[in-house]
Amino acid sequence: MDQSRPGNRRSRRPRFAVESLEGRELPSTLGPALPGRHYPAPDVQQFVPILYPPGTPQPTAAEIRRESFQARAVGYYNVGPGRFSTQSLTIHGFGKSATSNFSSKMRFQFVIFEPSDPTQPVTGTLNLLSGAFLNTGSNIMLDLSGPTGTEVRGLPTHLYWTHDVTSGTMFTGAGSAIPGYNNFPTNYVNSDGTLTSPLAIGQAPSSVNNWNMGVGDIRLQFLPQAHGRSAALSSGKVIVEIRGLLNASGALNPADKGYN
């Protein structure tokens, strides 16, 4: 029988079968698993005796997890001359792909100054702007410092940060406790820009249970590009990783972790 003709074709019924699938891990993220929760940042225990010196109220393990802060980002950087005679370089970085365990979408921008005198600390500031859908303008400002000596191609790779009280909305202010911020972060940073316990330098600690006190470190990896901005001394991509402790209350703004 000729089965090439349409009238002589046999009916074909679909056959269902189970096929094996390729095993893949779930995509990683720093975002919270559930609203109001976030993953702890690694290795933040080293910052506990700095932010909470011995003899002051000590945070519980649950509180350390709550305060743990981590952010990662990839962006771009430009290097220019110093703005003042005490600065040899100005490093400006920015990007939109930051993510954090405080907010699933963030933008970042920083400016860092290399000192002309290598005995003086590297200084700078970094701002993280939360991508909250309520458009609250929540931002985290970190004051950067650190000793020279970690530079690669003249650019710093490891700095420290303290939380700036001028951060916006849910990350602003120090609460109403006394003495408040009157000796933070001054007593928490050495003359070379490294973090230290106030007790180690003979200073009194701040009121440690104040909201929005925070310390930590930041690691930077600069990847220069051959064809960067013509006006810059050098430019390229930058990888940023931030970790530490940040005592955000979680009650100062309706667009806190559960919404950001």
N, C-alpha and C positions, 0 to 999 in steps of 0.2 A: 504494500500500500504506500502510495506516495504521500508522505506527511509534510511535504513542502507547501502544499496548497492550504489556504486558510481554513477551508472546511474540514480538512482531515487532521488538523492539529489536536493533539491531546491536551486536555485541561491541565494546567499546572497550578498546584496549590502551594502557597508559601509554607515553608517549613521553619518552625521556630527552634532556635538553639541558643544555648548559653555560652558565650565566648569569654575567655579569660581577659581581664583588663590589666593594663600596666600599672604596677604599684607606684604611687607617688606620695610624697609627704605633703602635708597641708602647707600652704604658703605662710611664711613667717610674718609676724606683724608685732609692733609695739603697742597696738591699740588695746583697750580694755576688753577682757573676755565678756564681762557683764557690765551693765551701767553702774557707775559708782565704784568700780573696782579697776585696779591696774596691776600689772606685773611688777615685782620688785626689780630694781636695777642691780646688776652684779657688783660685788665687791664694795658696797657702800658702808660696810661695817667700819672701815678705816676712818671714816669721817665722823663717826659717832662721838669719840672722845674729844674731837675738836669742837663740834657744835654743842655738845653736852659734856663739859669737863667734869671730872670726878668732884664730888661734893655738891653738885647741882642735881635737880630732879632728873632721873634717868628715864629714857623712853623704853617702853616695853618692846618685845619682838614684833608685836602687831603694829605698833606705832612706827617702828623703823620701816616695816614693809609699806605702810601707808605713805610715809614721807619719801620713800625712795623715788628718785627721779632719773630718767634717762631720755635722751633725745639723740637721734641720728639724722644726718642730712648730707646731701651731695649738692654742690653748687659751683660757683665760679669765684675767682679772686683776681684782683689787680694789685700790683705793687707800684707805689710811687715814692717820691722823696718825702722826708719828714716834714711836718708842718711847722715845727719850731726847732731852734738850734740844738735842743737836747735830744732830738729824735733823728735817727739815721734813715728810717724807712717808715712808710705808712702802708698797711696791708688792709685792703677792703674786700670783704667777702659777702656773698648773697646767694639766695636760692629759694625755691618754692617746694622742694620735695622733702622737707623735714617731717619726721614723725616722732611721736613721743608717747610714753605711757601716761601722760597727762592730757594729751590731745592727739587724735589720729591724723590730723592734718595741720601743719604749721609752716610758716615762712620764716626765714632767718636772714639776719644781716649782722655783720660785725665789722669793727675797725680795730686794728692792733698796731701799736707803735713800738718799733725797736729802738732802744736807747742808743745814743751816741757813746755814752760811757757804759762799758760792759759790766761795771760793778752795780749799775742801777737796774731795777726790774723792768721787764717787758710789761706794758700796760695796755688796756683796751676795754671794750665793752661789746656785748653781744645781745641782740634782741630776738626773741622768738614770738611771733604773732600767731595766735591760735586762729584756725579757720572755722570758727563757730558759725553755725547756720543762723544764729540769732544776731550775728554781726555786732558783738559786744565790744570789740576792740581789745579783748583780753590779751595781754602780752607779758612775757617774762623777760626782764632785763637782768643780765649778769655782768658784774664788773670783773674783768679779767686781769690777772697778774701772774708773774712767774719769773724765775731767774733766767738770765741768758745761759746758754750752754746746751740747750736741747735743739738748737737750730740745725736744719738740713738745708743747704744752699742759702743760708742766711735767714730762713724763715722758721719760726718757733713751731715745735711739734707737741709740746706738753705744757699747758698752763693750768692755773687754778681759778676758781670763781667764787664770788660771794653774791648773794641775792641783793639786788638794788631795790630800795623802798619805793622808787618811782615807777615800778612796774604797774601795769594797768588793771583796773577792775578787780577781779577776784585774787590777783596777786599783788595788790598794793597795800601799803601801810604795815604797821607792826602790832595792831591791836591796842588795847587800852592799858595793858599791864605796865607797871613802873619797875625799873627805869627805862623800859622800852628799848629803843635803838640807840641810846646815847653813847654806847661803846661798841656797837656793831656796825660795820665789820672791822673797825680800826684795830681792836684788840685781838682779832682773829687772823691777822696777816702779818708776817715778818717783814723786815725792811727789804729783803730780797724778793718779796712777792709770794712766798710759799705760805700755805696754811699752817696755823699753829694753835694750840690750846692757849687761851689767855693766861692760864696758870703757869705755863712754861716760860712766859716772859714777864712774870710778876704783875700781871694785870687782872682785874676783876672780870669775871665773865658777865655777859649781858643777861638780861632776864630771859632765860632759855625757853620758857614756855610761850613766848610771843609768837604770834602767827607770822608766817612768811620769812622767817630766818632760814638761811640755806647756805651750804658750802658744798664744794665738789671740785672736780677737775674736768678738763677738756683736752681731747687729743685731736690734732690737726694733721692731715696728710695733703700736702700740696703737690699737684701733678702738672708741671709746666707744659704748655703747648707751644709749638714752634711758631704758629701763626696766631698770636694773640692780639690784644689791643695795641695799636701803634703808639699811643701816648703813654703806655705803661712801661715801667722798667722790666717787668715780667708779668705773665698772667697765665691762667689755666683753670683746671678744675680743682676743687677742694673737697675733701671728705671730713666731716665733723662728727665727733662722738662725745657726748656730754653725759656725765653721771654724777650723782651726789645725793644729798638730802635737801628737801624743800618742804617746809612745814606750812603748806597751804591749807587753810581751814576747810575749804569745800563748802562754805556756807555764805560767801560774800556775793555770789552772783548766780542767777538762775541757769547760766550756761556753763556749768562745771563739768567734770569729767563725763558724766552720763550723757551729755549733749554734744560736747566738742568732738 
